[in-house]
Amino acid sequence: MRDYDEVTAFLGEWGPFQRLIFFLLSASIIPNGFNGLSAVFLTATPEHHCRVPDSANLSSAWRNHSIPLRLQDGREVPHSCRRYRLAALINYSALGLVPGRDVNLTQLEQESCLDGWEFSQDVYQSTIVTEWNLVCEDDWKAPLTISLFFVGVLVGSFISGQLSDRFGRKNVLFVTMAMQTGFSFLQVFSTNFEMYTVLFIIVGMGQISNYVAAFVLGTEILGKSARIVFSTLGVCIFYSFGYMLLPLFAYFIRTWRMLLLALTVPGLLCAALWWFIPESPRWLISQGRYKEAEGIIRKAAKINRIVVTSAIFDPTELQDLSSQKQQSLSILDLLQTRNIRMITIMSIMLWMTISVGYFGLSLDTPNLHGDIYLNCFLSAVVEVPAYIVAWVLLQHLPRRYSMATALFLGGSVLLFLQLVPPDLHYLTIVLVMVGKFGITAAFAMVYVYTAELYPTVVRNMGVGVSSTASRLGSILSPYFVYLGAYDRFLPYILMGSLTILTAILTLFLPESFNNPLPDTIDQMLRVKGIKYRPSPSHTQVLKDEEENPTILKSTAF
């Protein structure tokens, strides 16, 4: 009995076919890099103050003093949500009184922005905030939009795997890519906040679904060595390339509808990939479609200039692993023993904190000093070295210390931000980017580390639960940014504190580097500081490990 990798070994690891699949699938990830984080510009809130109607009979002096001042970052700025009562101002203006000399402005009655707002157009011509006045009493709606996008991502992550298992990797990849692009296009014609938000939820479902389908398709088509590079550097760095394109588009297109329309174009271009990306032969074999699978392999051999004379797949010989019966386990088995229970709880906390930090810092770039477009671009660029460093660390150093170091780096610089003098804006930006570097590197490594901690029988389930925690963290992240309206450094203090606490927690996890992958719950490595009594089967398990060790030196993120 031979498995798929043995049967297709004659294709080689890195021929023209593998290179084509690697780059085309990685390219399909590019739109994902800017679709989710487009909210940085689409939901941005420009400087604003209450509108004073042109029809109001006010002198120029009273019109200039119609907005009360408030203290922000140590300086007085016009209030965003209040104005002096207009009727009183008209009366004082008619009497010829002078503001500040004849009338004490601090004692004047104030009112809300009854005539709407005036928004600055220095940076943005329009956003959904200026379109539907999502400020003051409605300022909670902008972060809600982003949170609901991540709710769509959460729902999509639940259904994407089942859809691709049933309908095929390629079909789901292109249908959900069309779903992401199509509903983004429909958002351009949104007539209100509710319509925009509902469509954004669907875009989130499509985004994660095509990401997962591309990831699975690449890992199933490519050979072992190319698979590792694809699932680490390939997918992640091309995602960053998409993220880098976002500020470039936004810089030249300052209205939200036209920006959103422009961001759908790369998705349309990806439709051409249908004729170049094949279905997964592994999936076709699992469905009993051997002729189609063989046709794809023969085409790959032709591209790689390899002559195939005999039949490739023999249904009687090929070992279809998917048909083998495995032990039936449920999600409750992640709580079966004290050890796996602790690992599950710690993994959930780890993933959620990293997700809050990553998306919180990504969404917070408009609040940094300096040019928002440059800051967003730097936030994307810093991810590339973070992924490369993470890959190198996974190859050569222990997981536990690598993770903890990256998290300590990210958390400590975020806490240090509040000590930076207000005039050193560039130092603040540098520290935020260093924090983003550390948290991004940790995000890259946590996939591998979690997969190595769980045994084979519950590995997918364990990573799935942890990934769900990550989605919950991304849903919460916009509100960490929202807290910055009350205290500029509060989001950094919270994210930094949580990240450092998680780094400390990571040191109690077991070390999986160069250790055999566990197959059963009894084989799992032990959390530091927990006393346990080995089960009767544990001794036999250790003997089996010595005879047949399976070591994961560097796997997919």
Secondary structure as GFF3:
##gff-version 3
##sequence-region A 1 557
A	DSSP	alpha_helix	4	7	.	.	.	ID=ss1
A	DSSP	three_ten_helix	9	11	.	.	.	ID=ss2
A	DSSP	alpha_helix	16	28	.	.	.	ID=ss3
A	DSSP	alpha_helix	30	35	.	.	.	ID=ss4
A	DSSP	alpha_helix	39	42	.	.	.	ID=ss5
A	DSSP	beta_strand	48	50	.	.	.	ID=ss6
A	DSSP	alpha_helix	60	64	.	.	.	ID=ss7
A	DSSP	beta_strand	69	72	.	.	.	ID=ss8
A	DSSP	beta_strand	75	78	.	.	.	ID=ss9
A	DSSP	beta_strand	82	84	.	.	.	ID=ss10
A	DSSP	alpha_helix	86	95	.	.	.	ID=ss11
A	DSSP	three_ten_helix	105	107	.	.	.	ID=ss12
A	DSSP	beta_strand	110	112	.	.	.	ID=ss13
A	DSSP	beta_strand	117	119	.	.	.	ID=ss14
A	DSSP	alpha_helix	128	132	.	.	.	ID=ss15
A	DSSP	three_ten_helix	136	138	.	.	.	ID=ss16
A	DSSP	alpha_helix	141	167	.	.	.	ID=ss17
A	DSSP	alpha_helix	169	187	.	.	.	ID=ss18
A	DSSP	alpha_helix	193	221	.	.	.	ID=ss19
A	DSSP	alpha_helix	224	229	.	.	.	ID=ss20
A	DSSP	pi_helix	230	234	.	.	.	ID=ss21
A	DSSP	alpha_helix	235	252	.	.	.	ID=ss22
A	DSSP	alpha_helix	256	269	.	.	.	ID=ss23
A	DSSP	three_ten_helix	270	275	.	.	.	ID=ss24
A	DSSP	alpha_helix	281	286	.	.	.	ID=ss25
A	DSSP	alpha_helix	290	303	.	.	.	ID=ss26
A	DSSP	three_ten_helix	321	323	.	.	.	ID=ss27
A	DSSP	three_ten_helix	331	335	.	.	.	ID=ss28
A	DSSP	alpha_helix	338	363	.	.	.	ID=ss29
A	DSSP	three_ten_helix	365	367	.	.	.	ID=ss30
A	DSSP	alpha_helix	372	381	.	.	.	ID=ss31
A	DSSP	alpha_helix	383	396	.	.	.	ID=ss32
A	DSSP	alpha_helix	399	416	.	.	.	ID=ss33
A	DSSP	three_ten_helix	417	419	.	.	.	ID=ss34
A	DSSP	alpha_helix	425	453	.	.	.	ID=ss35
A	DSSP	three_ten_helix	456	458	.	.	.	ID=ss36
A	DSSP	alpha_helix	459	482	.	.	.	ID=ss37
A	DSSP	three_ten_helix	483	485	.	.	.	ID=ss38
A	DSSP	alpha_helix	490	506	.	.	.	ID=ss39
A	DSSP	three_ten_helix	521	523	.	.	.	ID=ss40
A	DSSP	alpha_helix	536	547	.	.	.	ID=ss41
###
